[in-house]
Amino acid sequence: MPMAIHVRRDRTLRVKVTDACGLTCDFCHNEGTPVAVDQPKQRRIPLPIAEGGRSGRVSIYAATNGAKFIPAMMLPDEAFTSALVSMRDRLDIGEVHLTGGEPTLHPRLPELITIARTLGLTVAMTSNGQNGARLIPHCADAGLSRVNFSIFGTTAAELASVQGARYASIRSAQRKLDDLADSIDAAIKAGVPASANLVVPGYSHKPRVINLLEHYSMRLSIRLLNSLDEGVASIKGIHGILRDLGAVPVERLLIAGTSSARTVYRLPSGRLVHFKQIRPVRLPRTCSSCRFSNDRECQEGYYGLRLYRDRKGRYQVGVCIQRMDLCQPVEQFVTSEIAGEVLRFRETEYAALRENLDYRPPDRGER
């Protein structure tokens, strides 16, 4: 039976609600921004970006991506509402996806969700589960539609191995895993659909995938993500793991206007596993002259729109975590040529994908 191919438009805005995080993962891109707590308390960004601060955290692109601001926590106020309205109305945004840092460390997160829902937006979140047991029930009441849990280790040793050297404690890692398990339970109990996202750098990480499948059973939707830092080796490794597991591809979802795509595999047990990966998609004009615009250096392609708040309280819009110099204040971005390019590219690619691929509409309608 041929694999079903589904196509939908990208109408998502990633919203970095806080920079705070309790993990120190050595592969973190931190949504392209410097680690705020490690930067001097001054209005203008220090040059060069301060790295290796007391937090132990990293932002793998910050030293080279031309970032011009330090991120700050978003507040449930008129400025936040205005930024969402501007992006919704100009870019036809239908969903906000809350990121960080770690969103559940934002003490007023349910209020931010309430504002977005009041504006008619669907709200999803990516979380490492650090404070989810306490906050997710309130987020569910506010209208959170789903949560993607980032799984950086299926055992304490695995999690500790990807943390900064000063924070690679087995005891600390176990506490983080316990917090994650409690957060997953809280989401399931609150009726919030949940998935487990596992970054797989290569084939040697096969035991982690197996541990994840065995540990979480059918409670979660499992998603394997290729590592941006490891590139082709990560993609080949995931394909090898799925082959070893006897997985068969049954469905592919292409998101027009962004590099994001995923393929659904069915295991012999009947369980479904999602492989989320990056397509070689770039904005026709903005990316054409970029110094990273080649198969070796462009690691994410055009992944979509991101919203930030800086230390001056201004809301900034970005189109690439490797080119943060392209960020613009939201009021400037919505009237810019890049905004028009994003809209045109979305529609052009949507039409091309539907015409050129073996497209069959999903049974549940456009998702």
TIMI-508258 format. One record per residue (C-alpha): residue number from 1; x, y, z. Coordinates in pm, whole numbers, always signed. Each point is the difference from the previous one (the first is absolute). Layout:
// residues N
+-----+--------+--------+--------+
|   i |     c1 |     c2 |     c3 |
+-----+--------+--------+--------+
| NUM |      X |      Y |      Z |
...
+-----+--------+--------+--------+
//
This chain:
// residues 367
+-----+--------+--------+--------+
|   i |     c1 |     c2 |     c3 |
+-----+--------+--------+--------+
|   1 |     +0 |     +0 |     +0 |
|   2 |   +153 |   +340 |    -98 |
|   3 |    +90 |   +239 |   +279 |
|   4 |   -257 |   +277 |    +48 |
|   5 |   +140 |   +352 |    -40 |
|   6 |   -170 |   +291 |   +172 |
|   7 |    +72 |   +369 |    -52 |
|   8 |    -96 |   +297 |   +215 |
|   9 |   +104 |   +362 |    +24 |
|  10 |   +230 |   +124 |   +274 |
|  11 |   -201 |   +241 |   +217 |
|  12 |   +201 |    -39 |   +321 |
|  13 |   +189 |   +263 |   +198 |
|  14 |   +263 |   -124 |   +246 |
|  15 |    -10 |   +221 |   +310 |
|  16 |   +299 |     +6 |   +236 |
|  17 |   -178 |    +83 |   +325 |
|  18 |   +304 |    -25 |   +228 |
|  19 |   +373 |    -67 |    -23 |
|  20 |    +19 |   -175 |   +339 |
|  21 |    +84 |   -370 |     -1 |
|  22 |   +117 |   -251 |   +259 |
|  23 |   +190 |   -220 |   -248 |
|  24 |   +341 |    +61 |   -156 |
|  25 |    -23 |   -212 |   -316 |
|  26 |   +317 |    +29 |   -207 |
|  27 |   -191 |    +12 |   -332 |
|  28 |   -253 |   +273 |    +89 |
|  29 |    -68 |   +270 |   -260 |
|  30 |   -211 |   +201 |   +249 |
|  31 |   -219 |   +125 |   -286 |
|  32 |   +301 |   +188 |   -134 |
|  33 |    +41 |   +243 |   +290 |
|  34 |   +288 |    +35 |   +247 |
|  35 |    -51 |   -146 |   +347 |
|  36 |   -146 |   +301 |   +176 |
|  37 |   +117 |    -72 |   +354 |
|  38 |   +364 |    -14 |   -115 |
|  39 |     -7 |   +344 |   -167 |
|  40 |    +89 |   +323 |   +183 |
|  41 |   -299 |   +201 |   +123 |
|  42 |    +27 |   +272 |   -259 |
|  43 |   -239 |   +117 |   -266 |
|  44 |   +213 |    -63 |   -305 |
|  45 |   +120 |   -343 |    -86 |
|  46 |   +366 |    -59 |    +88 |
|  47 |   +232 |    -75 |   -288 |
|  48 |   +117 |   -268 |    -16 |
|  49 |   -276 |   -208 |   +158 |
|  50 |   +101 |   -121 |   +346 |
|  51 |    +35 |   -378 |     -1 |
|  52 |    +66 |   -261 |   +265 |
|  53 |   -168 |   +190 |   +282 |
|  54 |    -96 |   -118 |   +345 |
|  55 |   -326 |   -153 |   -123 |
|  56 |   +189 |   -273 |   -186 |
|  57 |   -237 |    +42 |   -293 |
|  58 |    +89 |    +42 |   -366 |
|  59 |   -161 |   +150 |   -308 |
|  60 |   +184 |   -165 |   -287 |
|  61 |    -59 |   +272 |   -261 |
|  62 |    +14 |   +315 |   +214 |
|  63 |   +368 |    +74 |    -59 |
|  64 |    -41 |     -2 |   -380 |
|  65 |   -363 |    +89 |    -79 |
|  66 |    +21 |   +377 |    +48 |
|  67 |   -251 |    +17 |   +287 |
|  68 |    -69 |   +364 |    +89 |
|  69 |   -206 |    -37 |   +316 |
|  70 |    -20 |   -189 |   +329 |
|  71 |   -328 |   -190 |    +50 |
|  72 |   -236 |    +87 |   +283 |
|  73 |   -310 |   -159 |   +151 |
|  74 |   -329 |    +77 |   -174 |
|  75 |   -275 |   +153 |   +209 |
|  76 |   -378 |    -49 |    -32 |
|  77 |    -60 |   +363 |    -83 |
|  78 |   -113 |   +230 |   -277 |
|  79 |   +337 |    -16 |   -179 |
|  80 |    -17 |   -381 |    -19 |
|  81 |   -357 |    +14 |   -124 |
|  82 |    +85 |   +263 |   -260 |
|  83 |   +295 |   -204 |   -131 |
|  84 |   -218 |   -310 |    -44 |
|  85 |   -276 |   +199 |   -171 |
|  86 |   +247 |   +157 |   -242 |
|  87 |   +150 |   -337 |    -94 |
|  88 |   -340 |   -171 |    -20 |
|  89 |   -148 |   +261 |   -228 |
|  90 |   +300 |    +54 |   -229 |
|  91 |   +140 |   -355 |    -23 |
|  92 |   -326 |   -197 |    +36 |
|  93 |   +123 |   -169 |   +318 |
|  94 |   -231 |   -266 |   +142 |
|  95 |   +216 |   -155 |   +274 |
|  96 |   +262 |   +112 |   +248 |
|  97 |   +255 |   -252 |   +120 |
|  98 |   +150 |    +92 |   +336 |
|  99 |   +373 |    -58 |    +42 |
| 100 |   +289 |   +120 |   +213 |
| 101 |   +217 |    -70 |   +188 |
| 102 |   -254 |   -205 |   +185 |
| 103 |   -357 |   +139 |    -24 |
| 104 |   -122 |   -161 |   +323 |
| 105 |   +247 |   +217 |   +194 |
| 106 |   -206 |   +304 |   -103 |
| 107 |   -215 |    +75 |   +308 |
| 108 |   -279 |   +162 |   -205 |
| 109 |     -8 |   -246 |   -288 |
| 110 |   -375 |    -76 |    +30 |
| 111 |    -72 |   +372 |    -42 |
| 112 |   +198 |    +10 |   -324 |
| 113 |   -196 |   -301 |   -125 |
| 114 |   -328 |   +166 |    +92 |
| 115 |    +89 |   +309 |   -203 |
| 116 |    +94 |   -207 |   -306 |
| 117 |   -318 |   -206 |    +23 |
| 118 |   -209 |   +318 |    +35 |
| 119 |   +153 |   +112 |   -331 |
| 120 |   -122 |   -320 |   -167 |
| 121 |   +340 |   -168 |     -7 |
| 122 |    +74 |   -364 |    +74 |
| 123 |   +275 |    -41 |   +261 |
| 124 |   +259 |   -278 |    +17 |
| 125 |   +319 |    -28 |   +204 |
| 126 |   +338 |   -172 |     +2 |
| 127 |   +122 |    -84 |   +351 |
| 128 |   +266 |   -199 |   +181 |
| 129 |   -252 |    -51 |   +280 |
| 130 |   +196 |   +176 |   +270 |
| 131 |   -298 |   +173 |   +162 |
| 132 |   -283 |   -157 |   -197 |
| 133 |   -157 |   -201 |   +280 |
| 134 |    -94 |   +325 |   +174 |
| 135 |    -75 |   +217 |   -302 |
| 136 |   -141 |   -222 |   -275 |
| 137 |   -343 |    -50 |   +167 |
| 138 |    -40 |   +379 |     +9 |
| 139 |   +120 |    +25 |   -360 |
| 140 |   -259 |   -259 |    -98 |
| 141 |   -272 |   +208 |   +167 |
| 142 |   +124 |   +302 |   -197 |
| 143 |    -33 |   -185 |   -331 |
| 144 |   +331 |   -175 |    -73 |
| 145 |    -69 |   -239 |   -289 |
| 146 |   +310 |   -225 |    +11 |
| 147 |   +347 |    -29 |   +147 |
| 148 |   +316 |   -143 |   -156 |
| 149 |   +233 |   -133 |   +268 |
| 150 |   +368 |    +14 |    -87 |
| 151 |   +173 |   -318 |   +116 |
| 152 |   +375 |    +57 |    +31 |
| 153 |    +68 |   -329 |   +177 |
| 154 |   -194 |   -315 |    +82 |
| 155 |   +224 |    -76 |   +299 |
| 156 |   +178 |   +228 |   +246 |
| 157 |   +335 |    -94 |   -152 |
| 158 |   -119 |    +91 |   -349 |
| 159 |   -135 |   +336 |   +111 |
| 160 |   +312 |    +81 |   +201 |
| 161 |   +220 |    -83 |   -299 |
| 162 |   -142 |   +290 |   -207 |
| 163 |    +15 |   +259 |   +277 |
| 164 |   +275 |   +255 |    +58 |
| 165 |   +300 |   -146 |   +177 |
| 166 |    -65 |   +182 |   +329 |
| 167 |   -361 |   -121 |     +7 |
| 168 |    +35 |   -360 |   -122 |
| 169 |   -127 |   -147 |   +326 |
| 170 |   -181 |   -335 |     -1 |
| 171 |   -198 |   +102 |   +307 |
| 172 |   -109 |   +329 |   -157 |
| 173 |    -84 |   -174 |   -329 |
| 174 |   -220 |   -249 |   +181 |
| 175 |   -193 |   +285 |   +164 |
| 176 |    -53 |   +153 |   -345 |
| 177 |   -130 |   -332 |   -135 |
| 178 |   -235 |    -33 |   +296 |
| 179 |   -130 |   +353 |    -68 |
| 180 |    -51 |    -95 |   -365 |
| 181 |   -194 |   -315 |    +89 |
| 182 |   -221 |   +201 |   +237 |
| 183 |    -61 |   +260 |   -273 |
| 184 |    -99 |   -266 |   -252 |
| 185 |   -240 |   -150 |   +251 |
| 186 |   -145 |   +347 |    +66 |
| 187 |    -58 |    +60 |   -372 |
| 188 |   -169 |   -336 |    -50 |
| 189 |   -216 |    +51 |   +309 |
| 190 |    -98 |   +349 |   -122 |
| 191 |    -96 |   -138 |   -341 |
| 192 |   +271 |   +187 |   -189 |
| 193 |   +132 |   -205 |   -296 |
| 194 |   +371 |    -62 |    +56 |
| 195 |   +296 |   -118 |   -206 |
| 196 |   +357 |    -92 |    +86 |
| 197 |   +267 |   +160 |   -219 |
| 198 |   +340 |   -170 |     +0 |
| 199 |   +297 |   +152 |   -184 |
| 200 |   +206 |   -286 |   -150 |
| 201 |   +355 |   +106 |    -96 |
| 202 |    +82 |   -332 |   -167 |
| 203 |    -41 |   -377 |    -22 |
| 204 |   +189 |    -58 |   +325 |
| 205 |   -299 |   +149 |   +181 |
| 206 |   -220 |   -296 |    -93 |
| 207 |    -20 |   -118 |   +367 |
| 208 |   -151 |   +337 |    +97 |
| 209 |   -274 |    -42 |   -260 |
| 210 |    -78 |   -351 |   +122 |
| 211 |     -1 |   +119 |   +362 |
| 212 |   -242 |   +276 |    -91 |
| 213 |   -239 |   -238 |   -175 |
| 214 |    +11 |   -246 |   +287 |
| 215 |    -19 |   +253 |   +282 |
| 216 |   -291 |   +210 |   -124 |
| 217 |   -194 |   -278 |   -170 |
| 218 |   -315 |   +132 |   -172 |
| 219 |    -49 |   +304 |   +225 |
| 220 |   +180 |   +236 |   -233 |
| 221 |    +42 |    +71 |   -367 |
| 222 |   +371 |    -61 |    -68 |
| 223 |   +192 |   +236 |   -229 |
| 224 |   +361 |    -44 |   -105 |
| 225 |   +180 |   +322 |    -97 |
| 226 |   +323 |    +25 |   -194 |
| 227 |   +279 |   +199 |   +163 |
| 228 |    +73 |   +329 |   -178 |
| 229 |   +359 |    -16 |   +119 |
| 230 |    +63 |   -353 |   -134 |
| 231 |   -168 |    +54 |   -338 |
| 232 |    -10 |   -294 |   -243 |
| 233 |   +148 |   -243 |   +252 |
| 234 |   -302 |    +51 |   +224 |
| 235 |   -250 |    -55 |   -283 |
| 236 |   +177 |   -316 |   -116 |
| 237 |    +14 |   -126 |   +356 |
| 238 |   -373 |    +43 |    +53 |
| 239 |    -76 |   -178 |   -327 |
| 240 |   +224 |   -286 |   +112 |
| 241 |   -172 |    -25 |   +339 |
| 242 |   -346 |     -4 |   -157 |
| 243 |   +113 |   -266 |   -245 |
| 244 |   +131 |   -216 |   +284 |
| 245 |   -333 |    +38 |   +181 |
| 246 |   -188 |   -121 |   -308 |
| 247 |   -178 |   +334 |    -36 |
| 248 |   -194 |    +66 |   -321 |
| 249 |    -82 |   +355 |   -123 |
| 250 |   -375 |    +52 |    -27 |
| 251 |    -54 |   +376 |    -14 |
| 252 |   +193 |   +317 |    -76 |
| 253 |    -94 |   +354 |    +98 |
| 254 |   +155 |   +294 |   -184 |
| 255 |    -48 |   +347 |   +145 |
| 256 |     +1 |   +246 |   -288 |
| 257 |   +205 |   +312 |    +55 |
| 258 |   +239 |   -152 |   +254 |
| 259 |   +278 |   -258 |    +17 |
| 260 |   -191 |   -213 |   +251 |
| 261 |   -129 |   -340 |   -109 |
| 262 |    -72 |   -334 |   +160 |
| 263 |    -53 |   -358 |   -102 |
| 264 |   -214 |   -241 |   +200 |
| 265 |   +130 |   -356 |    +36 |
| 266 |   -189 |   -305 |   +124 |
| 267 |   +186 |   -252 |   +213 |
| 268 |    -81 |   -374 |    -18 |
| 269 |   -194 |    +45 |   +326 |
| 270 |   -224 |   +254 |   -172 |
| 271 |   +140 |   +292 |   +192 |
| 272 |    +68 |   +319 |   -196 |
| 273 |   +330 |   +189 |    +16 |
| 274 |    +49 |   +343 |   -157 |
| 275 |   +328 |   +105 |   -160 |
| 276 |    +13 |   +378 |     -7 |
| 277 |   +273 |   +141 |   -219 |
| 278 |   +115 |   +304 |   -194 |
| 279 |    -71 |    +43 |   -372 |
| 280 |   +246 |   +209 |   -207 |
| 281 |   -238 |   +297 |    -16 |
| 282 |   +114 |   +363 |    -11 |
| 283 |   -166 |   +336 |    -63 |
| 284 |    +63 |    +84 |   -368 |
| 285 |   +128 |   +355 |    +49 |
| 286 |   +111 |    +33 |   +361 |
| 287 |   +200 |   -322 |     +3 |
| 288 |   +150 |    +33 |   -348 |
| 289 |   +290 |   +221 |   +107 |
| 290 |    +51 |   -153 |   +346 |
| 291 |   +353 |   -117 |    +76 |
| 292 |   -146 |   -318 |   +152 |
| 293 |   -212 |    -84 |   -304 |
| 294 |   +163 |   -332 |    -84 |
| 295 |    -63 |   -364 |    +91 |
| 296 |   +279 |     -6 |   +257 |
| 297 |    -62 |   +313 |   +206 |
| 298 |   -375 |    +66 |    -26 |
| 299 |   -122 |   -234 |   +270 |
| 300 |   -364 |   +100 |    +48 |
| 301 |   -100 |   +163 |   -328 |
| 302 |   -303 |   +226 |    +26 |
| 303 |   -180 |   -155 |   +298 |
| 304 |   -258 |   +272 |    +55 |
| 305 |    -67 |   +321 |   +192 |
| 306 |   +118 |    +63 |   +355 |
| 307 |   -106 |   +269 |   +248 |
| 308 |   +228 |   +134 |   +275 |
| 309 |     -7 |   +270 |   +265 |
| 310 |   +326 |   +186 |    +69 |
| 311 |   +128 |   +168 |   +315 |
| 312 |   -140 |   +335 |   -113 |
| 313 |   -348 |   -151 |    -14 |
| 314 |    -14 |     +0 |   -381 |
| 315 |   -143 |   -294 |   -190 |
| 316 |   +224 |   -132 |   -275 |
| 317 |    -76 |   -238 |   -290 |
| 318 |   +260 |   -239 |   -138 |
| 319 |    +12 |   -229 |   -300 |
| 320 |   +319 |   -198 |    +71 |
| 321 |   +189 |   -102 |   +314 |
| 322 |   +328 |     +4 |   -196 |
| 323 |    -70 |   +355 |   -124 |
| 324 |   -133 |   +190 |   +299 |
| 325 |   +128 |   +319 |   -165 |
| 326 |   -313 |    -26 |   -215 |
| 327 |   -227 |    +56 |   +302 |
| 328 |   -219 |   +310 |    -11 |
| 329 |   -237 |   +168 |   +247 |
| 330 |   -347 |   -140 |    -60 |
| 331 |   -144 |   +333 |   -118 |
| 332 |   +277 |    +24 |   -258 |
| 333 |    -14 |   -366 |   -102 |
| 334 |   -371 |     -5 |    -86 |
| 335 |    +57 |   +272 |   -263 |
| 336 |   +324 |   -149 |   -129 |
| 337 |    +78 |   -178 |   -325 |
| 338 |    +93 |   -311 |   +198 |
| 339 |   -356 |    -26 |   +135 |
| 340 |   -135 |    +16 |   -354 |
| 341 |   +257 |   -256 |   -113 |
| 342 |   -104 |   -241 |   +275 |
| 343 |   -365 |    +21 |   -104 |
| 344 |    +74 |    -40 |   -371 |
| 345 |   +237 |   -290 |    +58 |
| 346 |   -254 |   -179 |   +218 |
| 347 |   -268 |    +14 |   -269 |
| 348 |   +237 |    -77 |   -286 |
| 349 |   +141 |   -308 |   +168 |
| 350 |   -343 |   -118 |   +114 |
| 351 |   -123 |     +8 |   -360 |
| 352 |   +316 |   -167 |   -130 |
| 353 |     -8 |   -281 |   +255 |
| 354 |   -364 |    -77 |    -66 |
| 355 |    +57 |     -2 |   -374 |
| 356 |   +324 |   -193 |    -19 |
| 357 |    -35 |   -261 |   +273 |
| 358 |   -234 |   -295 |    +22 |
| 359 |   -233 |   +200 |   +221 |
| 360 |   -304 |   -148 |   +172 |
| 361 |   -197 |   +211 |   +249 |
| 362 |    +11 |   -128 |   +361 |
| 363 |   -313 |   -176 |   +119 |
| 364 |    -33 |   +250 |   +284 |
| 365 |    +28 |   +306 |   -222 |
| 366 |   +288 |   +246 |     -2 |
| 367 |   +179 |    -17 |   +334 |
+-----+--------+--------+--------+
//
